[in-house]
Amino acid sequence: MIWLWVFVFVVVIAILWLFLCKKIHLLDKPGADIAGTRAPVPTIQGIFVYGIFLGVLGIFFHEYLSNSLIQGFLIGGSLIVLIELITELDYIGKIHFKIPPAVRFLFHCLAACLTLYFSGISSFQFTILGNEFDLPSWLFYLVFTGWSVFIINAVNWIDGIYAQGNGILAIGFFTLYILIKFVVFHSYEEFPNYDILILVQDLSLVLAIISLVYTVIEFKPFGLIRDVWTMFLAFWLAYLSLLWGAKIGTIIVTLSLVIFDAVWIILYRIFILKKNPMKWDYTHLHHRLLGLGRTRGEVRAFVWIFSLVMMILILLQGTNSVHKIIIFVMMAIIFFGVNTYLFIIKKKPCGLQKEKTE
């Protein structure tokens, strides 16, 4: 019953925020590719969604607010929200203070380190093919920082079509929830980290519900959340996937399309375009598919359906790590093989042929 109330709370507050933004004229700045196709809609919904999330915690799961794991994350995550809010306010012309991409990157790294420090996580243990390994704190800091920054950018890069990023994040959080509730709790007899499992299970479902609601809102769109919430959500996903015992492999396979695309973009920009891999352009997966003649609706459906299929496939493997690795390797071979054939050998247009502008 509590989940129904969470859903109702999110929907009601979300609708009220949309009306409020219209009243105060906090509207988006349509880019050149959509100019004239629709009226401006409420933007930077991410900061209000952040408030919704805190409201859900305070009303329905207030006991978690005293948990150091959550307190640490909120400290680091709030830094990301602040930096991205300043960036978005500058983008729509509400303020004039531009934060260079390199500085944003450094703040994301700092957010990851602050999260671990205030969470009190000093070491980390993970399992590969039945073998357990311990990471010292300094190495875990590096691993988590790299993992979280990578996921933040990978999700942000795929979020070039309305609601696409939110849909991917909803799938990721639902994967964690289902994995804990229906795989972990049914596969083991002892749970030394039971409280953490329950925490991750609950927060994954909360974030999945919020992501799903805003997937609907962005679909038309009725409003845009922008990078403020997308990056905060991606940071949550990176954190939760490591927090309860390094079941990171399941998330990697579920989001393999997003992860492979991020790797492809980095390699393509460095070795083919000979430029900084962090410099914006129109070579992302959705741009490549649009360049091949697919519509935005078809691209969005492909990304969502592929990720849902991978979610179902990986959850059906249960705790079998070998099968998960095989699936991941096969998907990697197919993805990079197809992209290499189309865009390097056949020299199809790798994206949309235009310059990226602010």
C-alpha positions as CSV (number, residue, x, y, z in Angstrom):
1,M,0.0,0.0,0.0
2,I,2.9,2.4,0.8
3,W,4.0,2.2,-2.8
4,L,0.6,3.3,-4.1
5,W,0.9,6.4,-1.8
6,V,4.4,7.0,-3.0
7,F,3.2,6.9,-6.6
8,V,0.3,9.2,-5.9
9,F,2.5,11.7,-4.0
10,V,5.0,11.8,-6.9
11,V,2.3,12.3,-9.5
12,V,0.4,15.1,-7.6
13,I,3.6,17.0,-6.7
14,A,4.9,16.7,-10.2
15,I,1.8,18.1,-11.7
16,L,1.8,21.0,-9.2
17,W,5.4,21.8,-10.1
18,L,4.6,21.9,-13.8
19,F,1.8,24.5,-13.1
20,L,4.2,26.5,-10.9
21,C,6.9,26.6,-13.5
22,K,4.4,27.9,-16.1
23,K,3.3,30.6,-13.7
24,I,6.8,31.9,-13.0
25,H,7.8,31.4,-16.7
26,L,10.6,28.9,-16.0
27,L,10.4,27.6,-19.5
28,D,12.9,25.8,-21.8
29,K,14.9,27.3,-24.6
30,P,14.1,25.1,-27.6
31,G,17.1,24.3,-29.8
32,A,17.4,24.9,-33.5
33,D,16.3,21.3,-34.3
34,I,12.9,21.8,-32.7
35,A,12.3,25.6,-33.2
36,G,8.8,26.2,-34.3
37,T,7.6,22.7,-33.7
38,R,6.2,23.3,-30.2
39,A,5.8,25.9,-27.5
40,P,8.3,26.2,-24.7
41,V,7.5,23.9,-21.7
42,P,8.6,23.9,-18.0
43,T,12.3,23.2,-17.7
44,I,14.8,22.3,-15.1
45,Q,12.2,20.1,-13.5
46,G,15.2,18.2,-12.0
47,I,15.5,20.6,-9.1
48,F,11.9,20.1,-8.2
49,V,12.2,16.3,-8.7
50,Y,15.1,16.4,-6.2
51,G,12.6,18.0,-3.8
52,I,10.1,15.3,-4.5
53,F,12.7,12.7,-3.7
54,L,13.6,14.3,-0.4
55,G,9.9,14.6,0.3
56,V,9.3,10.9,-0.3
57,L,12.3,10.0,2.0
58,G,11.0,12.4,4.7
59,I,7.4,11.2,4.7
60,F,7.6,7.5,3.8
61,F,11.1,6.4,4.7
62,H,12.3,9.0,7.3
63,E,14.3,6.2,9.1
64,Y,16.8,6.2,6.3
65,L,17.6,9.9,6.8
66,S,19.7,9.0,9.8
67,N,21.6,6.3,7.9
68,S,25.2,7.3,7.1
69,L,25.0,5.6,3.7
70,I,22.2,7.9,2.7
71,Q,23.6,11.0,4.4
72,G,26.9,10.5,2.6
73,F,25.2,10.2,-0.7
74,L,23.0,13.2,-0.2
75,I,26.1,15.3,0.5
76,G,27.8,14.2,-2.7
77,G,24.7,14.0,-4.8
78,S,23.6,17.5,-3.7
79,L,26.9,18.9,-5.0
80,I,26.1,17.4,-8.5
81,V,22.6,18.9,-8.3
82,L,24.0,22.4,-7.4
83,I,26.6,22.3,-10.2
84,E,24.1,21.2,-12.9
85,L,21.5,23.6,-11.7
86,I,23.9,26.5,-12.2
87,T,24.8,25.2,-15.6
88,E,21.1,24.8,-16.7
89,L,20.2,28.3,-15.3
90,D,23.0,29.7,-17.4
91,Y,21.8,27.8,-20.4
92,I,18.3,29.2,-20.3
93,G,19.6,32.7,-19.6
94,K,18.4,33.1,-16.0
95,I,21.9,33.7,-14.8
96,H,25.2,34.4,-16.5
97,F,27.8,32.1,-14.9
98,K,29.3,29.4,-17.1
99,I,31.0,26.4,-15.6
100,P,33.6,24.9,-17.9
101,P,33.1,21.2,-18.7
102,A,36.5,20.3,-17.0
103,V,35.3,22.0,-13.8
104,R,32.0,20.1,-13.9
105,F,34.0,16.9,-14.3
106,L,36.2,17.6,-11.3
107,F,33.1,18.4,-9.2
108,H,31.6,15.1,-10.2
109,C,34.8,13.3,-9.0
110,L,34.7,15.3,-5.8
111,A,31.0,14.3,-5.3
112,A,32.0,10.6,-5.5
113,C,34.8,11.0,-3.0
114,L,32.6,13.0,-0.6
115,T,29.9,10.3,-0.8
116,L,32.2,7.5,0.2
117,Y,33.9,9.6,2.9
118,F,30.7,10.7,4.7
119,S,29.1,7.3,4.1
120,G,31.8,5.7,6.2
121,I,32.7,3.1,3.5
122,S,36.3,2.3,4.1
123,S,36.8,-0.9,2.1
124,F,35.0,-3.0,-0.4
125,Q,34.5,-6.7,-1.2
126,F,33.3,-8.1,-4.5
127,T,32.9,-11.5,-6.1
128,I,33.9,-12.7,-9.5
129,L,33.2,-16.3,-10.6
130,G,32.9,-17.3,-7.0
131,N,36.1,-15.7,-5.8
132,E,36.1,-12.9,-3.3
133,F,38.4,-9.9,-3.5
134,D,38.9,-7.0,-1.1
135,L,39.7,-3.5,-2.4
136,P,41.6,-1.2,-0.1
137,S,39.9,2.2,0.5
138,W,42.2,4.2,-1.8
139,L,41.6,1.8,-4.7
140,F,37.9,1.7,-4.1
141,Y,37.8,5.5,-4.2
142,L,39.3,5.4,-7.6
143,V,37.1,2.6,-8.8
144,F,33.9,4.2,-7.6
145,T,34.8,7.6,-8.9
146,G,35.6,6.2,-12.3
147,W,32.4,4.1,-12.4
148,S,30.1,6.8,-11.2
149,V,31.5,9.5,-13.5
150,F,31.3,7.1,-16.5
151,I,27.7,6.2,-15.8
152,I,26.7,9.8,-15.3
153,N,28.1,10.7,-18.7
154,A,26.9,7.5,-20.4
155,V,23.3,8.2,-19.4
156,N,23.6,11.9,-20.1
157,W,24.9,11.1,-23.7
158,I,22.0,8.8,-24.4
159,D,19.5,11.4,-23.2
160,G,19.2,13.2,-26.5
161,I,15.6,12.3,-27.3
162,Y,12.7,13.2,-25.0
163,A,12.3,10.7,-22.1
164,Q,14.9,8.3,-23.4
165,G,17.3,8.8,-20.5
166,N,14.5,8.6,-17.9
167,G,13.3,5.4,-19.4
168,I,16.7,3.9,-19.3
169,L,17.2,4.9,-15.6
170,A,13.7,3.5,-14.7
171,I,14.8,0.1,-16.2
172,G,18.1,0.2,-14.3
173,F,16.4,0.9,-10.9
174,F,13.6,-1.7,-11.6
175,T,16.5,-4.2,-12.3
176,L,18.0,-3.6,-8.9
177,Y,14.7,-3.9,-7.1
178,I,13.7,-7.1,-8.9
179,L,17.2,-8.6,-8.5
180,I,17.2,-8.1,-4.7
181,K,13.5,-9.0,-4.1
182,F,13.2,-12.0,-6.4
183,V,16.7,-13.3,-7.0
184,V,18.9,-12.5,-4.0
185,F,16.3,-13.2,-1.3
186,H,15.3,-16.5,-3.1
187,S,18.9,-17.7,-3.7
188,Y,20.6,-17.4,-0.4
189,E,19.9,-18.4,3.2
190,E,22.0,-15.9,5.1
191,F,22.2,-12.2,4.6
192,P,24.9,-10.5,6.7
193,N,24.0,-7.2,5.0
194,Y,20.3,-7.6,5.2
195,D,19.5,-4.0,6.3
196,I,21.5,-2.6,3.4
197,L,19.7,-5.0,1.0
198,I,16.3,-3.7,2.2
199,L,17.5,-0.1,1.9
200,V,18.7,-0.5,-1.6
201,Q,15.6,-2.4,-2.5
202,D,13.3,0.4,-1.2
203,L,15.3,3.3,-2.7
204,S,15.6,1.5,-6.1
205,L,11.8,1.2,-6.3
206,V,11.3,4.8,-5.2
207,L,13.7,6.0,-7.8
208,A,12.2,3.7,-10.4
209,I,8.7,5.2,-9.7
210,I,9.9,8.7,-10.0
211,S,11.8,7.9,-13.2
212,L,8.8,6.3,-14.7
213,V,6.5,9.2,-13.9
214,Y,9.0,11.7,-15.4
215,T,9.4,9.4,-18.4
216,V,5.7,10.1,-19.1
217,I,6.1,13.8,-18.4
218,E,9.1,14.1,-20.8
219,F,7.6,11.9,-23.5
220,K,5.3,14.6,-25.0
221,P,7.0,16.6,-23.5
222,F,4.9,18.3,-20.7
223,G,8.2,19.3,-19.0
224,L,12.0,18.7,-19.1
225,I,14.1,17.6,-16.2
226,R,17.4,18.4,-17.9
227,D,20.8,17.3,-16.5
228,V,20.1,18.3,-12.9
229,W,18.0,15.2,-12.2
230,T,19.4,12.9,-14.9
231,M,22.9,13.1,-13.6
232,F,21.7,12.9,-9.9
233,L,19.8,9.7,-10.9
234,A,22.7,8.2,-12.8
235,F,24.9,8.9,-9.7
236,W,22.3,7.1,-7.5
237,L,22.3,4.1,-9.9
238,A,26.1,3.9,-9.8
239,Y,26.1,4.1,-6.0
240,L,23.3,1.6,-5.3
241,S,24.7,-1.0,-7.8
242,L,27.9,-1.1,-5.7
243,L,26.5,-0.5,-2.2
244,W,25.0,-3.9,-1.5
245,G,27.7,-6.3,-2.6
246,A,29.0,-5.4,-6.1
247,K,26.1,-6.8,-8.2
248,I,27.4,-4.3,-10.7
249,G,27.5,-7.0,-13.4
250,T,23.7,-7.1,-13.6
251,I,23.5,-3.3,-14.2
252,I,26.4,-3.4,-16.7
253,V,24.6,-6.0,-18.8
254,T,21.2,-4.4,-18.5
255,L,22.5,-1.0,-19.6
256,S,25.0,-2.6,-22.0
257,L,23.6,-0.6,-24.9
258,V,24.2,2.7,-23.1
259,I,27.7,1.6,-21.8
260,F,28.8,0.3,-25.2
261,D,27.7,3.5,-26.9
262,A,29.7,5.6,-24.4
263,V,32.8,3.5,-25.1
264,W,32.2,3.7,-28.9
265,I,31.8,7.5,-28.8
266,I,35.1,7.9,-26.8
267,L,37.1,5.7,-29.1
268,Y,35.5,7.1,-32.3
269,R,36.3,10.7,-31.2
270,I,39.8,9.9,-30.2
271,F,40.9,7.7,-33.1
272,I,38.7,8.7,-36.0
273,L,37.8,12.3,-35.4
274,K,41.1,13.1,-33.6
275,K,39.5,15.3,-31.0
276,N,38.8,15.6,-27.3
277,P,36.3,12.8,-26.4
278,M,34.4,15.1,-24.1
279,K,33.7,17.7,-26.8
280,W,30.0,17.6,-27.8
281,D,28.9,16.4,-31.2
282,Y,26.1,14.5,-32.9
283,T,27.6,11.0,-33.0
284,H,25.7,9.4,-30.2
285,L,23.6,6.2,-30.7
286,H,20.4,8.1,-31.3
287,H,22.1,10.4,-33.8
288,R,23.6,7.5,-35.7
289,L,20.2,5.8,-35.9
290,L,18.5,9.1,-37.0
291,G,21.3,9.5,-39.6
292,L,20.4,6.1,-41.0
293,G,16.8,7.2,-41.5
294,R,15.1,6.0,-38.3
295,T,12.5,8.3,-36.6
296,R,12.9,9.5,-33.0
297,G,10.0,7.3,-31.9
298,E,11.7,4.2,-33.5
299,V,15.0,5.1,-31.9
300,R,13.5,5.5,-28.4
301,A,11.5,2.2,-28.8
302,F,14.7,0.4,-29.9
303,V,16.7,1.6,-26.9
304,W,14.0,0.9,-24.4
305,I,13.0,-2.5,-25.8
306,F,16.7,-3.6,-26.1
307,S,17.3,-2.6,-22.5
308,L,14.2,-4.4,-21.2
309,V,15.1,-7.5,-23.1
310,M,18.6,-7.4,-21.5
311,M,17.0,-6.8,-18.1
312,I,14.8,-9.9,-18.4
313,L,17.6,-12.0,-19.9
314,I,20.1,-11.2,-17.1
315,L,17.5,-11.6,-14.3
316,L,16.7,-15.1,-15.6
317,Q,20.3,-16.0,-15.1
318,G,19.9,-15.7,-11.4
319,T,23.3,-15.8,-9.6
320,N,25.1,-17.4,-12.5
321,S,28.0,-15.1,-13.2
322,V,29.4,-17.1,-16.0
323,H,26.2,-16.7,-18.1
324,K,26.2,-13.0,-17.4
325,I,29.8,-12.6,-18.6
326,I,29.0,-14.6,-21.8
327,I,25.9,-12.5,-22.5
328,F,27.9,-9.3,-22.0
329,V,30.8,-10.4,-24.3
330,M,28.4,-11.5,-27.0
331,M,26.5,-8.2,-26.9
332,A,29.9,-6.4,-27.1
333,I,31.0,-8.3,-30.1
334,I,27.6,-7.6,-31.9
335,F,27.5,-3.9,-31.0
336,F,31.0,-3.0,-31.9
337,G,31.0,-5.3,-34.9
338,V,27.9,-3.7,-36.4
339,N,29.1,-0.2,-35.7
340,T,32.5,-0.9,-37.2
341,Y,31.0,-2.4,-40.3
342,L,28.5,0.4,-40.9
343,F,30.5,3.5,-39.9
344,I,34.1,2.6,-40.6
345,I,34.0,0.0,-43.3
346,K,30.9,1.1,-45.2
347,K,31.5,4.7,-44.2
348,K,27.8,5.4,-43.4
349,P,27.2,8.8,-41.8
350,C,28.2,8.4,-38.1
351,G,25.6,10.6,-36.7
352,L,24.0,13.9,-37.8
353,Q,26.1,16.1,-40.0
354,K,26.0,19.4,-38.1
355,E,27.9,21.2,-35.4
356,K,26.9,21.0,-31.7
357,T,26.0,24.5,-30.3
358,E,25.1,25.7,-26.8
